[in-house]
Amino acid sequence: MSRRGGEALGKLLKAQAFRLPGRHGYAVEFSPYLPGRLACATSQYYGIAGCGTLVVLEQNEAGLHLFRSFDWNDGLFDVTWSENNEHVLVTSSGDGSLQIWDTEKPAGPLQVYKEHTQEVYSVDWSQTRGDQLIVSGSWDQTAKLWDPEVGRPLRTFRGHEGVIYSTIWSPHVPGCFASTSGDQTLRIWDAKSPGLPVIIPAHQAEVLSCDWCKYDQNLLVTGAVDCSLKGWDLRNTRQPVFSLLGHTYAIRRAKFSPFHPTILVSCSYDFTVRFWDFSKPDPLLETVEHHTEFTCGLDLSLHDSGQVADCSWDETVKIYYPSSLVVPA
C-alpha cells in the first residue's frame, strides 16, 4: 500500500482500541513496512510474575484486530521489527533472553538468545544502511550487540552503574547507539570502536528513555523519573538545549516525530501521553488522557503523519489521531 493509501485508510478508521485481557502493555511499535500493522509486547501480572505475549495487530476497514500472538514463559518488555524482513520481530524478556519471531511461522520463536543475567528491558534493530544489528539493554547493567545470524553476542558494553532502561540506535550514524540508565546518565556508544562512551549526566534521577531526532544527528531527548524531558546536543552537552515540564509522574518513553523536526511525544506513569513542540515558547501542544493505568508503550507511524499508537497497564492498545498532529487539508 502506498503512503497516500495508508493515510486514507487511517482517516477512515480514526481512533481504535484493542483489549489485551490479562496482559499489561509494555511496548508498542508500528511495522516499518505495512501500514496499520503493529506489535505489542505484554506481560502478565504487571510484569512482576507470570508469562508474556507478543501481540501483532492489524488495522483495516473492519477495525483493529488480532493478526498473530506468541506466548513466552516470562514477561515481555520491549519489541522491535526487523529492518530487512517484514515478517520478523525481536522481543526482550524478564528471563534475560531475546526472542526472534516470524509472523509467517507461528509455531514459536525462530531463535532464542540468552546471555543477559537479568531482565532485558530494551531491544532495538539498527536502521542504518549496511548494518543489520540488534542492541539490547538489561538490568544486569550491560548492553549487548547482536548479529541476527549469530547466536551469541558480538560484544558486551559495560560501564553503566545502574540498570539499563533503553538502548536506541542512531538513525543517522552506523554503529552508534544511545543508552539510559538508573545511574542518571545518557551514554553514546560506538559499536565499532573499543573506546569509552560519551557520558552525559542527564538528570538527577533514573533515566528511563531516550530517542534520536530524525532530522538532526546530534540531537537526543531523555525522559526520567524526575518527570522532565531534556534535549541534548552532542556538540555541547554541558546544558540541555530544552527542558520540558508537565508530566506529574515518571516519563516511561519519549519519541521524536518522523514527520515534524521539532515535535516529540512522551508517555508517563501519570496515565497521559503528551505532545510537544520544543521550538515554541509554550511547548506543550496537547495532553491525551485515555488510559487508566501506567502508559508504557508509544510509537508514531512511519506511514501516516498523524497516527499514534500507545499501550498501557490497563490492558489496552490504542491507535488514534491527536489533534496536534493533524494537518488541515
C-alpha positions as CSV (number, residue, x, y, z in Angstrom):
1,M,0.0,0.0,0.0
2,S,1.3,3.5,-0.8
3,R,1.8,6.1,1.8
4,R,-1.2,8.0,0.4
5,G,-3.3,4.9,0.7
6,G,-2.2,4.4,4.3
7,E,-3.2,7.9,5.1
8,A,-6.6,7.4,3.5
9,L,-7.1,4.2,5.5
10,G,-6.2,5.9,8.7
11,K,-8.5,8.8,8.2
12,L,-11.3,6.4,7.5
13,L,-10.7,4.4,10.7
14,K,-9.9,7.2,13.2
15,A,-9.3,6.1,16.8
16,Q,-9.5,2.4,17.7
17,A,-8.7,0.3,20.7
18,F,-7.8,-3.4,21.2
19,R,-8.3,-5.2,24.5
20,L,-5.5,-7.4,26.0
21,P,-7.3,-9.5,28.6
22,G,-4.9,-10.4,31.4
23,R,-1.9,-8.8,29.7
24,H,-0.4,-5.4,30.5
25,G,1.2,-3.5,27.7
26,Y,4.9,-2.5,27.9
27,A,5.9,-1.6,24.4
28,V,4.3,-1.0,21.0
29,E,5.8,-0.5,17.6
30,F,4.4,0.1,14.1
31,S,5.6,-2.0,11.3
32,P,8.1,-0.1,9.1
33,Y,6.7,-2.0,6.1
34,L,2.9,-2.4,6.4
35,P,0.5,0.5,7.2
36,G,-1.8,-0.4,10.1
37,R,0.2,-3.3,11.4
38,L,1.8,-3.0,14.8
39,A,3.3,-5.2,17.5
40,C,2.8,-5.0,21.3
41,A,5.0,-6.6,24.0
42,T,2.9,-7.6,27.0
43,S,3.3,-9.2,30.4
44,Q,1.1,-10.9,32.9
45,Y,0.6,-9.6,36.4
46,Y,2.2,-6.2,35.5
47,G,5.5,-7.9,34.6
48,I,6.2,-8.9,38.2
49,A,5.4,-12.6,37.6
50,G,3.8,-14.9,35.0
51,C,4.3,-15.1,31.3
52,G,4.3,-12.7,28.4
53,T,2.6,-12.4,25.0
54,L,3.7,-10.8,21.8
55,V,0.6,-9.5,20.1
56,V,0.6,-8.5,16.4
57,L,-2.4,-6.4,15.4
58,E,-3.7,-5.3,12.1
59,Q,-5.9,-2.3,11.2
60,N,-8.3,-2.4,8.3
61,E,-11.7,-1.2,7.3
62,A,-13.3,-3.6,9.8
63,G,-11.3,-2.3,12.7
64,L,-8.3,-3.2,14.8
65,H,-8.0,-7.0,15.1
66,L,-5.5,-9.7,16.2
67,F,-3.2,-10.9,13.4
68,R,-0.9,-13.2,15.4
69,S,0.0,-13.8,19.0
70,F,3.0,-15.6,20.5
71,D,3.4,-16.7,24.2
72,W,6.6,-16.7,26.1
73,N,7.3,-18.1,29.6
74,D,8.3,-14.8,31.1
75,G,7.2,-11.2,30.7
76,L,8.0,-9.3,27.5
77,F,9.2,-5.8,28.0
78,D,10.2,-4.5,24.5
79,V,9.7,-5.3,20.8
80,T,11.3,-4.1,17.6
81,W,10.7,-5.0,13.9
82,S,13.4,-6.3,11.6
83,E,14.7,-3.7,9.2
84,N,15.1,-6.3,6.4
85,N,12.2,-8.7,6.7
86,E,8.6,-7.5,7.1
87,H,7.6,-10.7,9.0
88,V,10.3,-10.8,11.6
89,L,10.3,-9.2,15.1
90,V,12.5,-9.3,18.2
91,T,11.3,-9.2,21.8
92,S,13.1,-8.9,25.1
93,S,12.1,-10.7,28.3
94,G,12.3,-10.8,32.0
95,D,14.3,-14.1,31.9
96,G,17.3,-12.4,30.3
97,S,16.6,-13.6,26.8
98,L,15.8,-12.2,23.4
99,Q,13.4,-14.0,21.1
100,I,13.2,-13.7,17.3
101,W,9.7,-14.4,15.8
102,D,8.4,-14.8,12.3
103,T,4.7,-14.0,11.8
104,E,4.6,-16.5,8.9
105,K,5.8,-19.3,11.2
106,P,3.5,-19.1,14.3
107,A,4.8,-22.3,16.0
108,G,7.3,-20.5,18.2
109,P,10.4,-18.3,18.2
110,L,13.0,-18.9,15.4
111,Q,15.8,-18.2,17.8
112,V,16.3,-17.5,21.5
113,Y,19.4,-15.7,22.7
114,K,20.1,-15.8,26.4
115,E,23.2,-14.1,27.5
116,H,21.9,-11.4,29.9
117,T,21.7,-12.4,33.5
118,Q,18.7,-10.2,34.4
119,E,15.6,-8.6,32.8
120,V,16.2,-7.3,29.2
121,Y,14.3,-4.0,29.2
122,S,15.2,-2.7,25.8
123,V,15.9,-4.0,22.3
124,D,16.4,-2.2,19.0
125,W,17.2,-3.1,15.4
126,S,19.6,-0.9,13.5
127,Q,18.1,1.3,10.8
128,T,21.2,2.5,9.0
129,R,22.0,1.1,5.6
130,G,24.5,-1.8,5.6
131,D,24.0,-2.6,9.3
132,Q,21.7,-5.5,10.4
133,L,22.5,-5.4,14.1
134,I,20.5,-5.6,17.3
135,V,21.3,-3.9,20.6
136,S,19.8,-4.9,23.9
137,G,19.9,-3.3,27.3
138,S,19.5,-5.1,30.6
139,W,19.1,-4.7,34.3
140,D,22.4,-6.5,34.6
141,Q,23.9,-3.1,33.7
142,T,25.2,-4.2,30.3
143,A,24.3,-3.6,26.7
144,K,24.9,-6.3,24.1
145,L,25.4,-6.2,20.4
146,W,23.9,-9.0,18.2
147,D,24.0,-10.1,14.6
148,P,20.7,-11.9,14.0
149,E,22.6,-14.6,12.0
150,V,24.9,-15.4,15.0
151,G,23.5,-17.0,18.2
152,R,25.8,-15.2,20.6
153,P,26.6,-11.5,21.3
154,L,29.3,-9.9,19.2
155,R,30.2,-7.6,22.0
156,T,29.2,-6.6,25.5
157,F,29.3,-2.9,26.6
158,R,30.0,-2.2,30.3
159,G,30.2,1.0,32.2
160,H,26.7,1.9,33.4
161,E,26.4,1.8,37.2
162,G,22.7,1.1,37.3
163,V,20.1,-0.9,35.4
164,I,19.8,0.0,31.7
165,Y,16.3,1.0,30.7
166,S,16.8,2.0,27.0
167,T,19.2,1.3,24.1
168,I,18.4,3.1,20.8
169,W,20.3,3.1,17.6
170,S,21.1,6.3,15.8
171,P,19.1,6.6,12.6
172,H,22.0,8.6,11.1
173,V,25.4,7.2,12.1
174,P,26.1,3.5,11.5
175,G,27.2,1.6,14.6
176,C,26.2,4.4,17.0
177,F,23.7,3.8,19.8
178,A,22.5,5.6,23.0
179,S,21.6,4.1,26.3
180,T,20.0,5.4,29.5
181,S,20.2,4.0,33.0
182,G,19.3,4.2,36.6
183,D,22.7,5.8,37.1
184,Q,21.2,9.1,35.9
185,T,23.2,9.2,32.7
186,L,22.8,9.2,28.9
187,R,25.6,7.4,27.1
188,I,26.6,7.4,23.5
189,W,28.5,4.3,22.2
190,D,30.4,3.4,19.1
191,A,29.8,-0.3,18.4
192,K,32.7,-0.4,16.0
193,S,35.2,1.1,18.4
194,P,36.6,-0.1,21.8
195,G,36.8,3.5,23.1
196,L,34.9,4.9,26.0
197,P,31.4,6.2,25.5
198,V,30.3,9.8,25.7
199,I,28.8,10.2,29.2
200,I,26.1,12.8,29.8
201,P,24.8,13.4,33.4
202,A,21.3,13.9,32.0
203,H,19.1,14.1,35.1
204,Q,19.3,13.9,38.9
205,A,17.0,10.8,38.7
206,E,16.8,7.5,36.9
207,V,16.6,8.0,33.1
208,L,14.0,5.6,31.6
209,S,14.0,6.6,28.0
210,C,15.8,8.3,25.1
211,D,15.4,8.9,21.4
212,W,17.2,10.4,18.5
213,C,15.8,13.3,16.4
214,K,15.1,12.1,12.9
215,Y,16.3,15.4,11.4
216,D,19.4,16.2,13.4
217,Q,22.0,13.6,14.1
218,N,23.3,15.5,17.1
219,L,20.0,15.9,19.0
220,L,18.5,13.4,21.5
221,V,15.8,13.6,24.1
222,T,15.8,11.9,27.5
223,G,12.8,11.2,29.8
224,A,13.3,10.5,33.5
225,V,11.8,9.7,36.9
226,D,12.0,13.5,37.7
227,C,9.0,14.0,35.3
228,S,11.1,16.0,32.9
229,L,12.2,15.7,29.2
230,K,15.5,17.2,28.2
231,G,17.1,17.7,24.8
232,W,20.8,17.2,24.3
233,D,23.1,18.4,21.5
234,L,26.1,16.1,21.3
235,R,28.3,19.1,20.2
236,N,27.9,20.7,23.6
237,T,26.5,18.6,26.4
238,R,27.1,20.9,29.3
239,Q,23.5,22.1,29.4
240,P,20.3,20.7,27.8
241,V,19.1,22.6,24.8
242,F,15.5,22.3,26.0
243,S,13.7,21.2,29.2
244,L,10.0,20.2,29.0
245,L,7.9,20.1,32.2
246,G,4.3,19.0,32.6
247,H,4.2,15.3,33.5
248,T,3.4,14.5,37.1
249,Y,5.0,11.1,37.4
250,A,8.0,9.3,35.7
251,I,8.3,9.5,32.0
252,R,8.4,6.0,30.6
253,R,9.0,6.6,26.9
254,A,9.8,9.6,24.6
255,K,9.9,9.6,20.8
256,F,10.6,12.2,18.2
257,S,8.2,12.6,15.3
258,P,9.3,11.1,12.0
259,F,7.5,13.9,10.1
260,H,8.0,17.0,12.2
261,P,11.5,18.2,13.1
262,T,10.6,19.8,16.4
263,I,7.8,17.7,17.7
264,L,8.2,14.8,20.2
265,V,5.8,12.7,22.2
266,S,6.1,11.3,25.7
267,C,4.1,8.8,27.8
268,S,4.1,8.5,31.6
269,Y,3.1,6.7,34.7
270,D,0.7,9.6,35.2
271,F,-1.5,7.8,32.6
272,T,-1.1,10.5,30.0
273,V,0.5,11.0,26.5
274,R,1.8,14.5,25.8
275,F,2.7,16.1,22.5
276,W,5.4,18.8,22.5
277,D,7.0,21.3,20.1
278,F,10.3,22.3,21.7
279,S,10.7,25.2,19.3
280,K,7.7,27.1,20.8
281,P,7.6,29.3,23.8
282,D,4.7,27.3,25.1
283,P,5.9,23.8,24.0
284,L,3.0,21.6,25.3
285,L,0.7,21.1,22.4
286,E,-1.7,18.5,23.7
287,T,-2.4,16.1,26.6
288,V,-4.2,12.9,25.8
289,E,-5.8,11.1,28.8
290,H,-7.4,7.9,27.6
291,H,-5.8,5.3,29.9
292,T,-6.5,4.3,33.4
293,E,-3.1,2.9,34.3
294,F,0.6,3.4,33.6
295,T,1.2,4.2,29.9
296,C,4.4,2.4,29.0
297,G,4.5,1.9,25.2
298,L,4.4,4.6,22.5
299,D,5.1,4.9,18.8
300,L,4.4,7.1,15.8
301,S,3.5,5.7,12.4
302,L,6.1,5.9,9.6
303,H,3.2,5.8,7.0
304,D,0.7,8.3,8.3
305,S,2.0,11.6,9.8
306,G,-1.0,11.9,12.2
307,Q,-1.2,8.4,13.6
308,V,0.0,7.4,17.0
309,A,-0.2,4.1,19.0
310,D,0.2,3.5,22.7
311,C,-0.3,0.8,25.3
312,S,-0.9,0.7,29.0
313,W,-1.1,-1.5,32.0
314,D,-4.9,-1.1,31.7
315,E,-4.8,-3.9,29.2
316,T,-5.4,-1.9,26.1
317,V,-3.6,-0.8,22.9
318,K,-4.9,2.3,21.2
319,I,-4.4,3.8,17.8
320,Y,-5.5,7.4,17.4
321,Y,-5.1,10.8,15.7
322,P,-4.2,13.6,18.2
323,S,-5.3,17.0,17.0
324,S,-1.8,18.4,17.4
325,L,-0.5,16.2,14.6
326,V,-3.5,16.5,12.2
327,V,-2.6,18.9,9.3
328,P,-5.6,20.7,7.9
329,A,-6.4,19.8,4.3
